[in-house]
């Protein structure tokens, strides 16, 4: 943002002619399915411009903004165009200048753009709070007063290098994919529109982008982001990028001077506030007026709402997604605030992704506990509005709420069966991302009455049931944390000066080690047995404090039993789905399963689960 302003001011002083300060996207590829690419050129004195393209290229469909600060232009890229500068020239009556745009070599497809699915175990990382691998990039934030580890809503120093340094830790745990919260460039200033306890905050979390084509310099840069992706791929770990298409930061330069009058819904002075009534989008009886605050309201009344019904905005966002995929080699996308943009936009956005990267997968955030509502947003079937969104996966918030309740002290394990009974609503329930926690909710260990036993029991279900399990960083060592921002504490050992290093066995407490080893054992057991990843799931028993189910898959069958009571529990059920005469817990626990007189008897210790396997 600062470089953009300096470039604009300096060039304006040096030249009375047109000034090009920024081009989005700054680069593209020959042979890409998106051709022509539509450029957004920003600068000054651009009125009356024509674009001169080199041989083989073609520039057309030029549209200017009022005031000469922006113009849009389609650029056709010939398939034969070699990598390098494209030499586009912008000419007005006042002079001529070059548009800084280049052609990139395509990244090799093998081992990239892989997608994700039920075979994976995802690990969510908030980059600023995981590990500081390069303290030198903290300097810009120190000078802007944004860096302070004693303040929970300031930058703390985590970065790409810190993640790279700890990829072996994740590999050892059994992680096969990492989801990173947004890495876009955020404002180099304190945010006075969003405050914490009456004080301004820093947008360390990444959800307030001021430049959709730049990385926050505190994390690294685009090249380092690709290095992170490549480092993860070498260890067999995929990368999922968090993207935002609903809104920008209130400090984005567009807010004061948008590229078109309808770039946003409303203006800084006059706009709707998002009331988060997601149900109005799924409800066939709701009116267009009732949906307006959800689709057009500014998030939290602060974050400017992009207007995806504007074709220029839609094209900009679609190209931005394709650019990030192409320059980095990522395997998937987590899309923020999915219900708050039109479903027609998601349909077109997904179609563009699949044309170029057919294996890549997207998981959408629909923050609601009602499965009948959440399921509406998954692709794979046209809904009452005639639209198939194409969205591959959703975060299973309905299961999250019920798993939290079931694993609480004296929780009713039938909650798990109730959650699974709604799977018929989804086009593909196996493509639901299941989780115990994430960056927007209180950590499991800070719930009332939470215990290590309950956490391990919840992990037993998470890593053996249907779906794509996800671990929020630190939950594998039982980290605590109340509501935001307390749920975003630094990972112990990831930062210079930390008193201990929980990335190592010697740096963990006894409880932390117990949970870590339990999760690690579950993750590796899941990786070794296909029936724990993609097998059919059938309930064997659901009653009060106990729940049991069978999963059948290629080459194996698994019986999983969970006991949330304070005493030993014996489950008695028909033996029609499990036929092994005697089985012991593959996790090394005290649980047993026996068949006697055609009946299945499962014996479980207090507040514990067991996994029994048959090959």
N, C-alpha and C positions, 0 to 999 in steps of 0.2 A: 504493500500500500504506500509506504514512504517512498520507495524507489519510483513508483508510478508518478507520484506527485512531483518529485524532483525532476524526473525526465520531462514531464509536461512543462514545468516552469522554466527549466534551463533551455529547452529547445525553443520555447516561445520567445525568450530573450534573444537568442542567437539568430532566429529566422522569422521573417514576416510571412513566410509561406505556410503551407499546411504542416502540421506536426502529428506524427503517429506515435503515441505513447505506449499502446498495448494492442495486441491482437489475440483474440480467442476464437478458435484454438491457435496456439503458436506453431503447431506442426500437424502433419497428417501423413498418410501413407498412399502410395500408388497401389492400385489393385484392391482397394478397400470397397466394401459393399456400400458405404456411404460416399457417394460421388455424384454430384458435386458436394463439397464441403462448404458450409456457409460460415463466412468469417464475420465476426463483430470487431470492427476497427474503431479504436478509441483515440481521441486526440483533440486537436483544435483546428479551426479554420478548414474543415473538411467539406464545406458546402460547395456544390457544383463540381464535385470530383469525378474523374473518370479513372478507371483502373486499366493499366497496361500489363498484360500477361506475357510471359516468354513463350517461345514456340511450343506448340502442343497443348499448352494450358489455355483455358478460356474463362474469362470473367464476365458475369452477367447478373441481371436481376438486382441491380444496385438500388438500395433504399437508404435515404439520409434521414437523420433525426433533425428536429428543429434546433437551430443554434449551432450546427456544424460540429458537434462533439462526438457523434457516432455515425457510422454507416455500416450497413450490412451488404455483403456481396457474395454471390455464389462463385466458387472456383472449381472448375472441372480439372482434375488431375489425370494426365495421360498414364496409361499402364506402364509405359516405358520410362517414366520419369525416374531418374536416379536419385538416391539420397543426397541431400544437400540443400542449400538455399534455393528458394523458388524464384527469386528476383521479381517480385510483383512491385509495380510502380504506381503510386497515386499522384495524379496530376490535377491541379486547379489553375485558375488564372494567376494565382499568386506564386506558383512554383510547383516543384516536383519533389517527392520524397519516396523512400523505399518502405514497403510494408515488410516487417521482419517475420517471414513465414518460411518454414522449411519442410522438406520431405524426409521422413524417417525410414530407416530399414525396418521391415517387419521382424518382430521377435519370432524365433522358431516356435512352432506350435507344440512340439512334443514336450510334455512335462509342464505345460502352462495352460491356463484357461480350463482347468480340469473339472470345475464344478465341485459340489460336495453332496453328501447324502447320508443314509443310515449307517454306512460303514465307517463314518467319521466320528471323532470326538473333538468338539470345538472348545477352544479356550479363549474367553473374552479378556482382552487387555485394554486398559485405559493407559495409553502410552506415557502420559505425564506422571503416572503414579506407579509404574512397574519397575523401571530401573534406569539410572542415569549413567550411560556408558560413555558420554562425552561432555564433561563439565564445561568445556570451552563454549558450547553453544548456549549456555545460560547467560552469557554476558549481555546480550541485547535486552533481556528481560530484567536483569539487575538494574541496568541504566534507565529503564522505563518504570521502575518500581513495581514490577509485576511478579517478581520472584521472591517467595518467602515460604519456606517449609513449615513455619509455625502458623501460617494462615491457611485454612482448609480450602479456600477458593482462590488461591494464587497458584502460579506455576511452581512445581516442585522439582523439575529437572529431568524427568524421565524422557527418553528419546529412542530413536530407531536403533542406535548402537547398543543401548541397554537391552533391547529385545533380542537383537542378534546374539549378544553375549550369553543370553540365557535360553537360547533355543535347545541346547542339549538337555537342560533341566526339563523342558516341556516334552522332548522326545522320550526321556526316561520315564516320565509320568504316564505316557501313553497317548499324548495329544497328537492328533493328525491334522488339525486345522486351527488357525488363530484368527479371531475376529478383532480388528483394531477399531476403536472409536475414531471419529473423523480426524484426518491429518491435514485438512485444508488450512491455509493461512488464516489466522484470526487477528483481531485488532491489536496493535501494539499500544494499547492504552487501557486504563481501567474502565470497566463497564459501569456507568452510573445509572443506566436504565434498569439493570438487574442488580439488586443489592443483597447482602447477607448481613443480618443484624444491623441494618442501617448504614453499612459501609459498602463502597463500590467493590467490584470483584474483577478477576481476570477470567477470560474465556478459555481457560486451560483445557476444557473438555472437548473443544473442537467443533461444537455445534453452532457457532456463530461465524460462518465463513465471510471473509471480506475479499477473497480471491479464490474462485473455483478452479483455477489452473495453477495454484502454487501450494507448496507445503509450508506449514508453520516452521519458521526458521529455527525454532527451539527444538524441533524434532530432527531436522536435517534438511534435505532437499529431495527433489524428484529422483535424482540419481541414487541417493542413499535409500530411498524407498524401494527402488528396484533391487538394490543390493540386498535389502531385507528379504524381499520376496524370493530372490534367487538363493539366498542362504537357507531359508526355510525349505525350499524345494529340494535342495541337496540332502536334507534330512528326512524327506518324505512328508513334510508338513505343508499344507495348503494355506493360502492367505485370503481372507475375506475382508474387503474394504467397506467401511461404513460410509454411505453416501447420503446426501441431502438434496432433495429436489423441491421441497415445500417452501423453504424460506432462506433468507440471508441474515447476516448481522445487521443490527440497526446502524452500524458504523460503515457499512458498505457504501462506496462512493455512489452507487446507483440510487440510493435512497434520496439523496439531494438532487441528483441529475440522472434520471432513468433513461435508458436507450430509446424508450418509446413511452407515450402517455399511459399505456395500459400494461406496462411491464409488471407492475404490482397491482394487487387488489387494494385500492385506496391509496392514501398518502400518509406521510408521517403525522400530519395534523388531523386527518380524517380517515379513519378505517374502522372496520369491525374487529371485535375481539373474539378469538376462537373460543367457543364454549365447549369444545370437545364432545359434542353430541354425535358420536360415531354412528349410533343407531339410525340417525336420519338418512345416512347413505345407504344402509342395507334395507331400510323400510320401504316397501313398494307403495305405501300410503302417504309418505311424507311429501310435502310440497317443495318446489324449488326454493321458495322463500325460507323454509325451515332448514334447508341444507346450507344456506349461504354462510352462516357464521362458521360452520365446519370447513367448508371449502374455500372461503375467502377471508376468514378472520385471521388476524395476526396472532401467531402463537404466543400465549401468555400476555397478549396485548402489546408485545414488544418486538417480536421478530417479524420483519416485513414479509408478507405473503406473496410469493411469486405467482403470476397468472399463467398457468399452463394452457389456458384456452387461447392465449395469444400464440399464434404459430411461431413467431420468432423466439419466444421464451421456450416453447416446447422443443424446438429444434436445437436451441442453445444447450438445454439440459441433456437431451439425448446425445448430442455430440460430445458433451463433457464426460458422460459416462463411458462412451466408446474410447475416448482419448485416454482416460485413466487405465482402462483395461489394457489398451494397446501399448502404453509406455511402460507398464509395470509388470505385466504377466500374471496378474492376480487370478484367482480361481472362482471367486464369488463376491457377491455384494450383499450387505445388509442395508436395506432401505429404511431410513428414518421416517416416522410419522406418515405411514402409508395411506391411511384413510382420508388425509387432508388435501389430496390432489385428485383431480378427476380420474375416474376409472378409464375413460377413453385415452388419457395420457399414458397410464400404465400399460394399457394394451399396446400402444404404438411404441413405447419405450422398450418393452420386453421384446417385441417383434424385431426391433433394430438390433438388440443385443444378440438374439438367437440367429439372425441372419449371418452375423460375422463370427460369433463365438457360440456355436450350438450347445457345447457341453457346459458352459458357464451357468451357474445357478444363482438365484436371488431369494433372499429371505426378507419378508416384509414385517415391519412392526405394527401390530394392531393391539394396542394396550387396553385390553378389556377381558373380563372374566367369563363372558357368555359365549359358549362354543357356537351357538346358532348364529351369532353376529360375526364372530371372528372368521368362521368358515366361509362366509360370503366373499371374503377378499382373496381367497386362494384361487389360482388359475386351474385350468383343466376342465372347466365347464362354464358355459354361458349361464349367467344368473338371470333374474327376472328382468333386468334392464337390457338383456340381449348381449351383454359384454362378457367376454372371457378375458380377465385381466392378464393371464399368462404368468402370474407370479408363482414361482415354483414352490416356495416354502413360506411358512408363517411361524412366528414365535408362539409357542403354546402357553399363552397366559392363562387360559382356563385350567390347564393341568398344573401350572405353577401354584395357583391359589389353593387348589385341592391337595396338592402334595405337601405344601406348607402346613395345612391343617391336619392332614393325616399323620405327619411325622412329629407333630407336637406332643408333649406329654399327655397321655390318655386320649390321643387323637383316634378318630374312627377310620380304620384302614379301608372301609367300604368307599370312602371318598375316591380312592384310586379307581375302583371299579366303575363308579359313577362317571368319572372323567372319561374313561375309555369307552363307556357306553355311547358317547356322543361322536365316536369316530365316523359313523355313517354320514355325518353332515359334511365331512371334508372330501374333496376330490381325491386327496392322497394323504391320509393321516401319517403315513411313514415319513413324509417330508415336513413334519412339524418339528421345530427346534424346541426341545424340552430343557428345563433349567430349574435350579433351586434359587438363583438370584442373579441379578445384573446391576448395572450402575444406577438404575432409577429406583431401586427398592432397598429397604432395610436388609442387612445381611442376615442369613439364617440364624447365626449364633447370637444375634441381638434380639431375637424374638423372645417374648416372655416364656420363661421356663425352658429355653433351648438347652440342649446338652450334646455332648460328643456322641452319645448313643443315638440320639434322634438324627443327628447329621449323617452318621454312617448308615443308618437305616434308610434315610432319604436317598443317599447315593446308591444304595443297593437297588432301589427301584429305578432311579434315573439311568443307570448304566446297564440295565437289563430289559427295560420295557421298550415298546415301539418308539420310533422317532429318532431324531438326531440329538444326542445329549450335548449339553454345553456346560462348562464350568466357568464361573466368574473368578477372575484371578484372586488368589488368596483363600477361596473357599476350601481348597484342598488342604489347607493348613488351619482351617477353622478360624479364619480372621473374623473379628467382630466389626460392627459399624452400624450406627443408627441411620436415620433418614439422611438424604443428601445434605451436606457433603461428607458426613461421617462415614458413609458406606464406600468412600473412595480414598481410603487411607493408603499410604505408601506401603509397598511390599517390603517387609523387613529384610534388609540386606542388599537392597537394590540401589542404595544411595551412599555417597561418601559420608563417613562419620557415623553410620548406623552401628548400634551397639552389638548387634548379632546379625547373622546371615541365614535366614530361613530357606534360602535356596540350597543349603547343604544340610545333611543329616545332623551334623554336630551343632548346627545353629538353631535347631528346632527344640521346642519344649516337648515333654512326654506326650501331651495331648495332640500337639501339632504332628508329631511323628506318627501317632496312632492313626490319625485321619489320613495323612499323606500315604502311608503304606497301605491302608485299606483301599483308598481310591486307586492307587497304582495297581494293586492286585486286581481290582475290578476291571480297570481299563485294559490290562493285558489279557485277562480272561475273556473279555468281550472281543478283543482282537483275534484271539485264537479260536473262537467258536462262532461260526456264522449264524447259528440260531439265536444268539444274543444280540445280533445286529439287525437281521432282516427276516427272522422267522415269524410265522403266524403266531398270534397271541390268543390263548384261550384261558378264561378264568376257571380255576379249579375250586376255589373257596373264597368267599368274601363275607366276613362277619365280625363286627365289633373291632377288636384290636388285632385281627389277623387277616392276611390276604395272601393268596397263592395263585400262581398262573403258570401255564406251560407255554414254551416257545419252541416251535418246530421249524427247522431250516435245513439247508443243504448239509448233510453229513452229521447232524447232531440234533438232540432234543434236550431242552433244559427245563427244569422245574425250579421255580423261584418262590420262596416262602418268606413272609415278613411277619414279625411279631412285635407289636408296639405296647404290650402289656408289661407290668412290673414283675410278673412271674412267668415261669415256664408255661408254654402253651402247646397243646397237642391238637393238631388239625386232623379231622376225620372226614374223608371224602371218597367218592367212588374212584376206582382205579382204572377208569376207561381211557384216560389220557396219559397215564404214566404207568409203565409196566415193569420197571426195574425192581427186582425183589428187595434189594437193600442198597442204599446210597448214602454217602457221606458228603458233607459240605465241601465243595471245591474251593471255598475261600479259607478253609482250615478251621472253621468254627465248630461248635458242638452240635449243630443241627443234624438230624438224621431223618431219612425217609424210608419206610418199609411198607411192603404189601403183605397183608395177612388176610386169608379167607376172602380174597377178591376185593379188599378194601385198602385204601391208602391211608397210612398214618404218618404224619409229619410232626416231629418233636423239635421245638425251638427253645433256646434259652431266652431270658428276659430281654426285651428291647433289642432284638437282633434279627438279622436276615440270614438266609442260606441260599446257595445256588447248587443244585444237583444236576449232574450231566450224564447223558447217555449217548454213546457214539455207535 
